[in-house]
Amino acid sequence: MVAGASILPFGCSNPAVLDTLDPEYYPPSLTGLRGSHPGSNTHAHSRAWDGKSDWGPTTELKEEYDLIVVGGGISGLSAAYFYQQKHDKDKKILILDNHDDFGGHAKRNEHTIDGQLRLGHGGSQTIVEPQYASEVVNGLFKDVGIDIDRFKTAYDHDFFKRNKLRAVTYFNKNEFGEDKVVHHPFCNYPNYIQGIIMKGKLSNEEAAQLAPLGENGKEQLLRVLNGGYHKIDVPEDELREYVRSNSYFDYLKNTLGVDDPGVLRMARYSGLDWSSRGTDLMSIGGAKSVGALGFVHKDVYDEDNPYIHHFPDGNATIARSIVNKMIPNVAEGNKAEELVLSKFKYDELDKSSNAVRIRLNSTVVNVKHGGDPKDSSEVFVNYINDGKSYQVKGKNVVMACYNMMIPHIVSDLPEEQYAALRLQNKSPLQYTTVGLRNWKAFKETEIGMAMSPGNMHQALFMDFPVSIGGYEYTKSLDDPCVLQMIHCPYGETIGAPALDQFKEARYKMLSMQFKSYEEEIRGHLIGMLPSELFDFDKDVESITVNRWAHGYSVSGGGDSVKVGRQPFGRITIANCDSAPGADAKTAINMASRAVNEL
Ligand SMILES: Cc1cc2nc3c(=O)[nH]c(=O)nc-3n(C[C@H](O)[C@H](O)[C@H](O)COP(=O)(O)OP(=O)(O)OC[C@H]3O[C@@H](n4cnc5c(N)ncnc54)[C@H](O)[C@@H]3O)c2cc1C
């Protein structure tokens, strides 16, 4: 097994009562099962699934805060920052998070390969469409030293072109009968990587012929590729409504006569994380907007909207920059850029001398007003740390955690609000980062991104080429690099309701051991790359599987989000779920709203 086996959190002394974390405590360097790592969701699941309320004897800590924030993702961290800005800097704030690291989905993955540090993102990856950022977001970015314009030069627009790294499709033996790479992406998904050579080497006709499908399948694939709106036989003035209200899979089956399971599989996995669900649940218009099979080489992103605003550790740099602004001595550097290579001192996070404290490994299980929520001046927050129950007191609380969790935690919520919050959901998602010793095999085979419809990770690509703050993206073929692998888990049954698919996929995701993930990744890379160019045991140094059983925000529909996020006494609600929108800018905007409501 490669050096990916989960390393247990380094003897952390109990952060709940002592303000010391082991100085060696440094979660970004952990590999193996990360994201929502094993143990992080145990208590939340006991509460939500089994209704557990007896947590044993509770230690009432002699700690009182002006604000307690539940959830240390970008939204929770922003809420703490905004609160500090609005009030006296000495106000006491406590941020509680169930993970062993702060940042929530914005997770930093470090791989040390032959002594060289390589960074990757374990979740929230890029500042999307920064030109649409609100004043609040721009203000925060300015305060914490994030300069959006820096990416114009930090992002190597030419990397993929210079190295002739293209978008291809890898068909695996298991699903398609043979291992084969065809130089054509068959969909628009890879187009968001600026500079990648989207156009395969092959024409649609050549590519369809080479696809390992039966004769019927090849014909059908070509029909889809040459399809598009012009194949839909409805009057021009009805087209808009037609593509909005008719399903993409019905269009494939009925309009284009597709029934080949291989082609349908390619179609289902062709939009991936551009949406929270498979294309089997999309309208024709929805499928087009995510660049699904048949809607190729049309721009999802235009020249004015480049997808380049990506720190080497993704949006983890946003989280780290906010933490750096609030907690003295946690890192060296001021501007975001200067923090890229900075090793954060986690033992500074929860010091009693700090105005803002971040307490990790702490799952909040109960939040209750001291009296009638209408006029109560205090809120009690119970959390579990290291298996023990603790209580702290705050004058105000921002719930910046997954909104679907709130009804299980906040006592006495009004019925309507409780019901609305219960409707909120999140789709599962998994980003795996792989530390590679070199990328010769990718260069030789001209693979920059591989759509992989037969594999667990339905797409993989060489990480975004960004050099910033002293961090250098891989330069020569012999340099280590990080491979990003994307897994959008769906249910087994095509077309099954989204929530059922999420649930099924979540259980499967959480029940798998690292060994099985590693086997899958091994099979994927060995099947795709020629053995004379790639040796898994030699070339792969480390694997980090970031499982997000609760990933993208999915609204409960109707007014449920607005009803759910109403202030309740001294408690307000943030997190990007409360917009909803799976976006870092949204997470920040929601934090600002929640603090204003307080
Ligand atoms: C794989 C992936 C990729 C993404 N890529 C992008 C991208 O490229 N760009 C973009 O803008 N957005 C992206 N997103 C969306 C992402 O959700 C937001 O960018 C942002 O990081 C969300 O921040 P948040 O604080 O609202 O939520 P979260 O990051 O989810 O933070 C909430 C925190 O609360 C914690 N929590 C939950 N319950 C409890 C409890 N009971 N007690 C204590 N803590 C609790 C959670 O564990 C979590 O740490 C991505 C999301 C995922 C999953």
The ligand as an SDF file (V2000), in Angstrom:
LIG
                    3D

 53 58  0  0  0  0  0  0  0  0999 V2000
  -15.8610   19.0370   -3.4240 C   0  0  0  0  0  0  0  0  0  0  0  0
  -16.3640   20.4480   -3.4070 C   0  0  0  0  0  0  0  0  0  0  0  0
  -15.8680   21.3660   -4.3150 C   0  0  0  0  0  0  0  0  0  0  0  0
  -16.2940   22.6870   -4.2970 C   0  0  0  0  0  0  0  0  0  0  0  0
  -15.7460   23.5720   -5.1820 N   0  0  0  0  0  0  0  0  0  0  0  0
  -16.0750   24.8700   -5.1020 C   0  0  0  0  0  0  0  0  0  0  0  0
  -15.4330   25.8460   -5.9240 C   0  0  0  0  0  0  0  0  0  0  0  0
  -14.5890   25.5250   -6.7490 O   0  0  0  0  0  0  0  0  0  0  0  0
  -15.7620   27.1390   -5.7550 N   0  0  0  0  0  0  0  0  0  0  0  0
  -16.6980   27.5370   -4.8520 C   0  0  0  0  0  0  0  0  0  0  0  0
  -16.9400   28.7440   -4.7270 O   0  0  0  0  0  0  0  0  0  0  0  0
  -17.3250   26.6400   -4.0830 N   0  0  0  0  0  0  0  0  0  0  0  0
  -17.0440   25.3320   -4.1750 C   0  0  0  0  0  0  0  0  0  0  0  0
  -17.6450   24.4270   -3.3480 N   0  0  0  0  0  0  0  0  0  0  0  0
  -18.7420   24.8690   -2.4730 C   0  0  0  0  0  0  0  0  0  0  0  0
  -18.3490   25.0670   -1.0230 C   0  0  0  0  0  0  0  0  0  0  0  0
  -19.3970   24.4860   -0.3120 O   0  0  0  0  0  0  0  0  0  0  0  0
  -18.1870   26.5570   -0.6860 C   0  0  0  0  0  0  0  0  0  0  0  0
  -17.2150   27.1540   -1.5030 O   0  0  0  0  0  0  0  0  0  0  0  0
  -17.7370   26.8490    0.7350 C   0  0  0  0  0  0  0  0  0  0  0  0
  -16.5060   26.2460    1.0110 O   0  0  0  0  0  0  0  0  0  0  0  0
  -18.7760   26.4750    1.7540 C   0  0  0  0  0  0  0  0  0  0  0  0
  -18.4500   27.0420    2.9930 O   0  0  0  0  0  0  0  0  0  0  0  0
  -19.4460   26.9790    4.2140 P   0  0  0  0  0  0  0  0  0  0  0  0
  -18.7550   27.5490    5.3730 O   0  0  0  0  0  0  0  0  0  0  0  0
  -20.7730   27.5260    3.8200 O   0  0  0  0  0  0  0  0  0  0  0  0
  -19.7000   25.4200    4.4640 O   0  0  0  0  0  0  0  0  0  0  0  0
  -18.7010   24.2700    4.8990 P   0  0  0  0  0  0  0  0  0  0  0  0
  -17.4220   24.4140    4.2310 O   0  0  0  0  0  0  0  0  0  0  0  0
  -19.4490   23.0080    4.7130 O   0  0  0  0  0  0  0  0  0  0  0  0
  -18.4600   24.5220    6.4490 O   0  0  0  0  0  0  0  0  0  0  0  0
  -19.3760   24.1500    7.4550 C   0  0  0  0  0  0  0  0  0  0  0  0
  -18.6230   23.5000    8.5720 C   0  0  0  0  0  0  0  0  0  0  0  0
  -19.5390   23.2410    9.6460 O   0  0  0  0  0  0  0  0  0  0  0  0
  -19.1930   21.9860   10.1830 C   0  0  0  0  0  0  0  0  0  0  0  0
  -20.2800   21.4090   10.9630 N   0  0  0  0  0  0  0  0  0  0  0  0
  -21.3930   20.7790   10.5300 C   0  0  0  0  0  0  0  0  0  0  0  0
  -22.1140   20.3550   11.5900 N   0  0  0  0  0  0  0  0  0  0  0  0
  -21.4350   20.6980   12.7060 C   0  0  0  0  0  0  0  0  0  0  0  0
  -21.6610   20.5180   14.0890 C   0  0  0  0  0  0  0  0  0  0  0  0
  -22.7560   19.9190   14.5370 N   0  0  0  0  0  0  0  0  0  0  0  0
  -20.7390   20.9720   14.9530 N   0  0  0  0  0  0  0  0  0  0  0  0
  -19.6220   21.5980   14.5200 C   0  0  0  0  0  0  0  0  0  0  0  0
  -19.3630   21.8060   13.2040 N   0  0  0  0  0  0  0  0  0  0  0  0
  -20.2680   21.3710   12.3190 C   0  0  0  0  0  0  0  0  0  0  0  0
  -18.9250   21.1870    8.9160 C   0  0  0  0  0  0  0  0  0  0  0  0
  -18.3340   19.9540    9.1820 O   0  0  0  0  0  0  0  0  0  0  0  0
  -18.0430   22.1470    8.1820 C   0  0  0  0  0  0  0  0  0  0  0  0
  -16.7000   22.0330    8.5900 O   0  0  0  0  0  0  0  0  0  0  0  0
  -17.2530   23.0950   -3.3480 C   0  0  0  0  0  0  0  0  0  0  0  0
  -17.7760   22.1710   -2.4430 C   0  0  0  0  0  0  0  0  0  0  0  0
  -17.3300   20.8610   -2.4700 C   0  0  0  0  0  0  0  0  0  0  0  0
  -17.8990   19.8790   -1.4860 C   0  0  0  0  0  0  0  0  0  0  0  0
  1  2  1  0
  2  3  1  0
  2 52  2  0
  3  4  2  0
  4  5  1  0
  4 50  1  0
  5  6  2  0
  6  7  1  0
  6 13  1  0
  7  8  2  0
  7  9  1  0
  9 10  1  0
 10 11  2  0
 10 12  1  0
 12 13  2  0
 13 14  1  0
 14 15  1  0
 14 50  1  0
 15 16  1  0
 16 17  1  0
 16 18  1  0
 18 19  1  0
 18 20  1  0
 20 21  1  0
 20 22  1  0
 22 23  1  0
 23 24  1  0
 24 25  2  0
 24 26  1  0
 24 27  1  0
 27 28  1  0
 28 29  2  0
 28 30  1  0
 28 31  1  0
 31 32  1  0
 32 33  1  0
 33 34  1  0
 33 48  1  0
 34 35  1  0
 35 36  1  0
 35 46  1  0
 36 37  1  0
 36 45  1  0
 37 38  2  0
 38 39  1  0
 39 40  1  0
 39 45  2  0
 40 41  1  0
 40 42  2  0
 42 43  1  0
 43 44  2  0
 44 45  1  0
 46 47  1  0
 46 48  1  0
 48 49  1  0
 50 51  2  0
 51 52  1  0
 52 53  1  0
M  END
$$$$
